[in-house]
Amino acid sequence: MNAAAEPEAPAMPTASSYRWVMLALICVAYAAFGMVQTSIAPLITPILRDTGMTRSQMGLALGSWQFVYLFVAIPAGAMIDRFGLRRAIFAGVLFVAASQALRASAVSEVTMLAGVMVFGLGGPFISIGAPKLTSTWFGEHEVGMALGIYTVSQSIGALIATSSANAIVMPLVGQSWRATLLVYGAIALLAGLAWVVLAREPEGVERTAATGPRAMLAGFARLLRVPLVQIVLVMAVGVFVFNHSFTNWLPEMLRSRGMDGTTAGVWASVPTIVAIPAALVIPRFTTRRWLIPVLVLVFGVWSLSALALPAAQSGWSYWLIMIGLGIGRGAATPLLMLMLLRSKSVGAALMGAAGGLYFTAGEVGGVLGPYLTGMLADATGGFGTGLVVLAGAAATLAGLTLILRAVADRPAPAR
């Protein structure tokens, strides 16, 4: 591969202690991202009632921002390089806050769809900017820890929205779902203001367009010829189908089983709580030898959890199911990232491009998952069929994992 197509080495991070302030700021921004992303899920019942939307229409809306993300991701990466993290991430958070304001004013399927789609304009600046921030501000021995910390901040934001919407915020604002959404939007706006006031660009890192779309596309073209990458990208679609289906529909699935909104929100927050330590601990202690078995186990637990939910009757069964869902939510993507990083065909040099491909492919599943689940719920009158489909998707992921073992160490194809 010629020099023009190789990704540039990341700039050496500064040793400034301000890196911890930057990490805290990006964590707050990512938490706001997760909070707004998840805020509709615990409020679906009153939103459907007031807007006249069906579950299929809501599923389409919930997955629409991922569709926008697909087209914005590469330009967003180039704009971050050109204009710097401070301005780019601020713009991303503003789009997230604007999306929430539009959702709160939605009166129909079209207006809700438009509001959610705006989120896709801002999301890539945050999710692509965050790993760039950690790679430029933190050294080799700290960057893994920094990645883990900011990754779980999104889950914390999602947890706050899921657990507090019906239990705390709705009672405080007179049971208005619109005002509830605006509360989370205001928090996102405050996160953006804190970022633009306190964030700095690292010293010695120049803004450049050298790593813009042309260089990124060249790296993508090489990676797309690697069998391991091809399989992982297919798996990314499945992971996002499963994750986004449950992230958006789990509270409503539980309400359909007779739970009130507050109880459903509390139970739906359990997978997010479990995902936080799972993301920090499982990838950290999974050696190269155990990576494939652990992935198979994670996807197997996912499949069993989805199948068991319709039959759950008692507290202990709900605990087992929610813990199973949370383990996969937290560990699946980091483990697949480890598979890419440890591959001879990818490694650290191409990991940035590989990560971009992973999330771009994954968002296809992010679009399909919520819509498919809502459509099946409308067509069948419940979530049972959708849960069987999701269990089958998780079982398929376990089977694809076994294929990874055979291709993991194949050399990169010749140009």
N, C-alpha and C positions, 0 to 999 in steps of 0.2 A: 504494500500500500504506500502511495507516495506521501510526501510530507504535507502536501496541501490538504489531503483527506484525513490526516491523523488529527485527532482532537488535541488542542493545545494543553500543555500541562497547567494545572491550576496555579494561580499566583501564590507565592509563599505567604502564609498568614502572618499577621502581626502578632507580637507578644504582648500587646496591650491588655491590661486587666479589663478594659472596656468591653472585651469580648463577652463577658458575662452579662453586661447590660444589654448587648445586642441579642444574646441568646434569650434573655427574658422578654425582650420586645417581640422577637419573632414568635416566641411561645404564646404571648398574648394575642398576636395577630392570628396565629393558627388556631388558637382556642376560639376566637371569634368566628373564624371560618367554619369550624366544626359546629358551633352553636347555631349559626344561621342555617347551615346545611341541614341540620336535623330538626329544626324548630317546628316544621310543619307536621312531622310524624305524630306527636302526641295530641295534635289538634285537628286531626283529619275529620272526625265525626262532626263537630260544629262547622267546619269549613265546607264540607259536602252539603250540609243542610242549608247553609246561607247562600252558597253560590249555585246550588243546583247541579253540581258536577257529579258524574258517576265515578266509581272506583277506577274504571279504565282510563277516564280522562285525567283523574288525579295521578294515576301511575305514569301516564305520558308526561304530565307536567313535572313530576318529581325526577324523571330521568332526562329532562330536556337540557339541563345545564351541562351534563356530561357530553351531550352532542355538540354544544357550542365549544366546550373544552377541546374537543378533537381538533378543531380548526384554529384555535387560538394558541395552543401550546407552543408550537415552533416559533411563531412570531413573538410570543411573550418572552421566550428564552433569548432571542436576539435583542429585544428591547431592553431586557435587564442588563445585557452586556454593554449596550450602547449608552443607556441613560443612568445606569447605576442602580443599586438595590434600594436606596433611600426613596427615590422618586417612583420606581416601578412598584414596590410593595405598597406604598401609600396609595397609588392608583388602584391596585388590586383590592385593598381593604375598602376604599370608597365605593367600588363597584359592588362589593359584598353588602355594604350598608344600604346602597341604593336598591339592590335587589330585594332586601327585606322590606323597605318602604313600599315598593311596588306590590309585593305579595300582600301586605297588610291592606292595600286598597283594592285588591282584586274583587270583582263581582261576577266573574264568569270563567269558563275554561280558558278563553283566549287571554284575558288579562292575567290570570294566574300563570299561564304558560309563559307569557312575556316576562313577568316578574322573576320567575325561576331561571329563565334563560340568561338574564343579566348576570346572575351569579357565575355563569360559565365564562364571562368576560374577565372577571376578577380572580377567580380561583387559580388559574395557571400562574399568575404572577406570584402568588403566595407559595403554592406547592412546588414550583420550580425555583423560586428565589430562596426558599429555606435551605435546601442542601447547598446552594452556592454560597450562602452566608456562612454556613458552618465550615465549608472547605476553605474559605478565605480568611476567616477569623481564628480558626482553631488548628493546632498542629496535629501531626499524625497520631499521637498518643491520646488526644482528647476528642478527636473528631467523631469517633464511634459513640462515645458517651453523649456528645452534643446532638448527634442524629437521633439517638434514642429518646432524649429529653424532648426535643421539639416534636417528634412523631407522636408521643403520647398526649401532647397538649391538644391536638385535634380531638382525641377521644375524650379528654376532660371537658372541652367545650360541648361536645355532643352529649355527654353525661349531664351537664348542667341543664341543657335545654330539655332533655327527655324527662329528668326527674323533677324539675321545678315548674314546668309549664302549667300542669293541672293542679299540683299540690300547693304552689306558692303564688305564681304570677297571676294566673287567672282569677283567684279570689281577690287579689289586691286591685285588679283593674275592672271589677264588676263583671267577671265572666266573659270578657270580650276577647275573642281570639285575635282580632285586629290589633288591639292595644298590646296584647301579649307579644305578638310579632314585633311591634315597634319597640318594645323594651329591649329585646335582643338586638334589634337593629341599632338602637342607641348605644348599646355596649360596644358593638362593632365600630361605630363611628368614633367613640372614645379611644378604642384601641388604635385606630388610624391616626388620630390626633397625637396620641402618645408617641407613636412611631415617628411621625414627621418632625416632632419637636426634639426627640432624644436620639434618633438613629444617626449614625455617621457612616461614611464610606471608609473602608480600611486604607491605611496609608500604603502607598506604593503599588496600588492596584489601579491600572489605567482602564478607562472605559474604551471599548473597542467594538467594532463590528466584525472583527476577524473570525469570531466564532458564530457568525450569523447563520442564516438558513443554508447557504451553499455548503459550508463545512459540516454543519449538522446533518444535512441530507446525505453527504458522502459517507459519514460514519454509519448512518442508518442503513445505507445500501449494503455495506460490508456485513453488518450484523445480521441482516435479514437472510443472508446465505448460510448462516450457522444453524445446523439442525437443533441444537439445544435451545437457541433463542427462539426459533420457530415454535417449538413445543411450549416453551414458557409463555410466549405471547398468547397462544391459544388458552393456556391455563389462566392467564391474567383475565381473559374475558369471563371465564367461569367463576373465578374468585370474586370479581366485581358483581356478576349477576347474583351470586349468593349473598354477598355482603350488603349490597345496596338494597336488595329485596327486603332483607330483615331490618336493616337500618331504618327504612322508610315505612314498613308495614307491620313490624312486630307489635307496636302498641295497639294497632287496630285489630291484629290477629287475636290478641289477648282480650280486647273488649268484645270481640265477637263470641268469645267463650263465656261471657257474662260478667267480666270484671268492670268496675267503674273506671273512669278515666285516670284517677289518681293512682289506684292500685296497679293498673296496666302500665302506667308510666314508671312506677317504682320497679316493677318486674323487668320492664324493657331496658332499664338502666343497668341491670346486673351484667349483661354481656359486655357493656362498655367498661364497667368497673374491672371485670376479669381481663379484658383486652389489654389494659394498661400494664400490669405485671407480666402478662404473657408476651407482649412485645419487647419488654426489657430483658426477660429472663430466658425464654426458650431459645431465641436465636443466639444469645450469648454463650450458652452452654451446649449447643448442638455442634458436635464435631463433624468433620467431613465424612467420617465413616457412618455416622448416624443420621445424616441429613435426609436421605431418602426414606428410611423407616419412620422418622419423625413426621415428615410430610404426609406419608400414607396414613399414619395414625391421626393426624390433625383432620384430614379430609374424611376419614372414616367416622370420626366423632361428629363432624358436621352433618354427615348423612344421617346418622342415627338420631341426632338431635332433632332434625327436621321431621323425620318420620314419627318420632315419639310425641311431638307437640300436640297433635290432635287427640291423643289418648291420655294426656296428662290430667290427673285428678287431684293430686295432693301437693302440699308444699315441697316435699323432698323431690318429687319428680320434676317440678318446675325448676328447682335449684339445679338439678343435674342437667336439664336441657339448657338453661341459661348459661351455665358454666361452660358447657360444650360449645355453644355458639360463640361465647366470648374468647375461648382459647383460639379458635380458628380466626376470629376477627383480628386478634392481636398478632398472631404468629404467621399466618399464611403468606402475606406479602413479604415480610422481612426474610422468611426462610427461602422464598423464591429469589429474592435479591441476593442472598448468600449463594445460592446455586449459580447465579450469573457471575458473581464476583470470584468464585473459586474455580470457574471454568477457564481452561487455557485459551479458549477462543474469545473470551471477553476480558476478564480480569479488571484491575483498577483503571487501566488506561482507557478502556471503552465503557466504563461503568456509567458515566454520565449519559451517553447516548443510549445505552441499554435501558437505563432507568426511564428516560423519556419515552422510548418505545413501549416499555411495560405499561406505563400509566396511560399512554395514548390508546393502546389496545384495550386496556382494562376499562376505560371509559365507554367503550362499545357495550360491554356488559353492564356498566352503570346505567346506560340508557335503556337496555333491554329488560333488565331485572325488574325494576319497579313497574314498568308498563305491563310486562307479561304477568306478574303477580296480580296486579289490579284487574287485568282483562279476564284472567281465569276466575277470579273471585266474582266478577260480574256474571260470567257465563255459567258458573256452577252454583252460585248462591252462597259460596263460602270459600275458605282458604285451603281446604283439604287437598284438592287436586294440585294447587300451586305448591304446597309443601312436598308432595310426592315428586313433582318435577324438580324442585330445588334439591331434594335428597338424591335424585338421580344425577343431577349436575355435580354434586359433591362426590358421589361414587365414581363418576367419570374422571374427575380430577385425581382421585386416588389411583385409577388405572393409568392415566397419563404420567403420573409420577414414576411408575415403574419403568416406563419407556425412557425417562430421563437418565436412568442409570446406564443404559446402553450407549447414549450419545454424549454423556457429560464430558468425556476426555478426548473427543474427536478434535483434531486440529482444525483451525480456521480454513475455509476453502480458499484455493488460489484465486487471485484476481483474474 
